[in-house]
């Protein structure tokens, strides 16, 4: 039992250390020696858990999206926030607020999407699967909003969720290049308009 706990803790420690380093640079710029020195583990430990740096990258993205899905799932299911529309807007406002507080640190998905998609097919697939899972959760919240009457029934849930997530990813990339919150603020304005509340019947 002690060995199993050590295995889990060491692997998690390496992944968390790598994610922190990548936020300050890029995946390709982070060397394994730097990672291992920062984590304080020998090279043998790294290769015990990961076959290669690419394998490490896939595991890091899988870990990131697993934690992100859990947070998003809790937020979108929190009835105390309000109806489906209110919960969906709360998700995007949280995205905007995060970038307002931590302008230098974008989410790992935004950070790596452009960098690794052409370099590593396994990492591209990990990004695709992780992002797709988030879109599915957003679509489910749109359906919940349509069921409770807070979101217009005319909106196609899957396409709307895909379009909104794509909009925010693009806005996050523009925010990185412009060092300005304007792209994300514009995305928020568009999202609020797209999810305009249903008008009561006359």
C-alpha angles and dihedrals in degrees: 000000000000091000092051091051091049090050092053095044095048094047091047091048092053092048094048092047092050093050091051091050094048092054087065097047134349138297094250092046093054109090123207091236090056091047094049093046091050092047092043095228130125123251090250090062091055093053090045089065103027131038094209144344088271090053088050089052092053091049091048092052092045090052092046095051093044090057092041093051090052093052093045092046092053092047096047091047096048105114091186088073091060137249126346094277092050092050093049093049089047089058093054093042088053088053090052093045092051092055091045090056098037105029093161095053118065121184117279092249092057091042095054105028097087095034105052105024092087095036104049127029093193091053091045089054091049089053092046094049093045094049092044090055091054091050089052090054091050090049090051090053090050089053090049089051091050090050093052092043098245096110125051112259090221092072113097102230100213096044093043093050091048093048094048094047090048090049092053094046089052092046090051090053091049089049089056093052096042099038086222135114091219095099091053093043089052089049089052092051091049092047093051089051093047090050095043110161120260114265115236115249114264 
